[in-house]
Amino acid sequence: MEKIESPASKIKEEFEEHLKVNNIAGIRNIAEMYYPADVAEAIKDFKIKDLILILRFLPTEDSAEIFTYLDNTVQEEIIDQYTSVEIRELFDEIFTDDVVEILEELPANIVKKILKATTPESRLDINHILNYDDDTAGSIMSVDFLILNTGQTVKEAISTIQKQKDDVENVTDFFVVDELNNLKGYVDIRTLFFSDGDSSVETIMKDRVVYAYTTTDQEEVINQFKKYGLNNLPIINSENKLVGIITVDDVIEVIDEEVTEDIHKMAGIAPIEDTYFKTSVWKMVRSRIFSLLFLMLSATITQVIITVFISIYIKASPRQADDWNPNDFVTILLAPLITVLSSTSGIAGGQSSTMLVRAISLNEVQSRDFGRVMWKELRVGLICGTIVSVTNILRMIIVYAIQFEGNLDEKILWFTISTLTVSMFLSIVVSKLIGGTLPIIAKVCKLDPAAVTTPIVTTIIDILSATAFFSIGLAFINQI
């Protein structure tokens, strides 16, 4: 199956040519020829002065739509340099639910500048949505929608639609309310235009309407869209008043977020709201470290089980303890630890590969980002490796203190602890690098990163961690 390539690179070249000669007409023609999402992708890496110049050359309606597709860091720079008038004109063209989504990702000083520049009516609508809890229908609904009244005729309803068509997000299905704003039904555009102009809207509307409350969980909203095949869902408050709608576009965004969250959780990653490159190294470490520590500590159970059975085998062996040399004891001590190492390094690599596969599928990471990903995963690996290794030293001291009844004077025990600790640190760092870069390599080779990454990452990490572990152990044995 051939992949449709984004025209972003072509758009970028055309913009650069027109910018050199300040060809306003040419820039406007480009913006009209391509989708706003593609234009945003093409200009996102421009110098901020050139990017702002392009937006200023375009009609406000076009620049506003392109603005919504830009990264939050770019949006922040634009707002920082825009005048109050430009900000007000820009945000007047953006639907309120999209404005709220933008504001939630920007720093407080930029949000303050935006709210100060917007009209009182816009601020009221924005604050109305912001008051709802995250992950509820109220937090993602749009208040820019058109309502019809039960007392209107079809002719009056069509006139209302024609007047307000540019100010609302949806012009295919219309919800009908009574004089008290109670939701009564809905009517689609086709029914309206093929009905008699003097008929009452109430007589042609469908009164069996699916709805949700402002406090309904987002996942339940998604289920309603799936179950009933909806394009739009009306949202009512506790008094059954119509206060907003959720469109299928809004639901697609929520589905992406929910799927990403579930995928991350399965890989032992705490939910992260930002994209891969917007997430700081420390935030990424915090999202991964607890699963790593939990798995390492829980692997102690496997270590103890193997140790117990090794002791049983030794007792059943015809060889006497006096016949054992130090190397034999080191081998016996090392054997149970390989499971701790392989499981910990395995999940470390799995976390990185899962996050990168998902980021690639959402177009957050491109092939050209190989170096940036390596640098980020290296730093995450170094920090995670240090934390896990230090914790492992404490864990091993406790385990051996119990196993050998507090006698930790034997040099062999400390060689064993050192072997696992050094191996674990190196394995976690390497696992993060492999897990982070292999999905990109798979994409470059035109392979499906999701299909090939997991088995290859697991195999490579197992081989490297086992080799490193026993090689370091061998080096320590030679020092005894």
Stockholm file with secondary structure:
# STOCKHOLM 1.0

chainA/1-480         MEKIESPASKIKEEFEEHLKVNNIAGIRNIAEMYYPADVAEAIKDFKIKDLILILRFLPTEDSAEIFTYLDNTVQEEIIDQYTSVEIRELFDEIFTDDVVEILEELPANIVKKILKATTPESRLDINHILNYDDDTAGSIMSVDFLILNTGQTVKEAISTIQKQKDDVENVTDFFVVDELNNLKGYVDIRTLFFSDGDSSVETIMKDRVVYAYTTTDQEEVINQFKKYGLNNLPIINSENKLVGIITVDDVIEVIDEEVTEDIHKMAGIAPIEDTYFKTSVWKMVRSRIFSLLFLMLSATITQVIITVFISIYIKASPRQADDWNPNDFVTILLAPLITVLSSTSGIAGGQSSTMLVRAISLNEVQSRDFGRVMWKELRVGLICGTIVSVTNILRMIIVYAIQFEGNLDEKILWFTISTLTVSMFLSIVVSKLIGGTLPIIAKVCKLDPAAVTTPIVTTIIDILSATAFFSIGLAFINQI
#=GR chainA/1-480 SS CCCCCCTHHHHHHHHHHHHHTTCHHHHHHHHHHSCHHHHHHHHTTSCHHHHHHHHHHSCHHHHHHHHHHSCHHHHHHHHHHSCHHHHHHHHHTSCHHHHHHHHTTSCHHHHHHHHHHSCHHHHHHHHHHHTSCTTBHHHHCBSCCCEEETTCBHHHHHHHHHHHTTTCSCCSEEEEECTTCBEEEEEEHHHHHTSCTTSBHHHHSBCCCCCEETTSBHHHHHHHHHHHTCSEEEEECTTCBEEEEEEHHHHHHHHHHHHHHHHHHHTTCCCCCSCTTTSCHHHHHHHHHHHHHHHHHHHHHHHHHHHHHHHHHHHHSSSCGGGCCHHHHHHHHHTTHHHHHHHHHHHHHHHHHHHHHHHHHTTSSCGGGHHHHHHHHHHHHHHHHHHHHHHHHHHHHHHHHHHTTTCCCCHHHHHHHHHHHHHHHHHHHHHHHHHHHHHHHHHHTTCCHHHHHHHHHHHHHHHHHHHHHHHHHHHHHTTC
#=GC SS_cons         CCCCCCTHHHHHHHHHHHHHTTCHHHHHHHHHHSCHHHHHHHHTTSCHHHHHHHHHHSCHHHHHHHHHHSCHHHHHHHHHHSCHHHHHHHHHTSCHHHHHHHHTTSCHHHHHHHHHHSCHHHHHHHHHHHTSCTTBHHHHCBSCCCEEETTCBHHHHHHHHHHHTTTCSCCSEEEEECTTCBEEEEEEHHHHHTSCTTSBHHHHSBCCCCCEETTSBHHHHHHHHHHHTCSEEEEECTTCBEEEEEEHHHHHHHHHHHHHHHHHHHTTCCCCCSCTTTSCHHHHHHHHHHHHHHHHHHHHHHHHHHHHHHHHHHHHSSSCGGGCCHHHHHHHHHTTHHHHHHHHHHHHHHHHHHHHHHHHHTTSSCGGGHHHHHHHHHHHHHHHHHHHHHHHHHHHHHHHHHHTTTCCCCHHHHHHHHHHHHHHHHHHHHHHHHHHHHHHHHHHTTCCHHHHHHHHHHHHHHHHHHHHHHHHHHHHHTTC
//
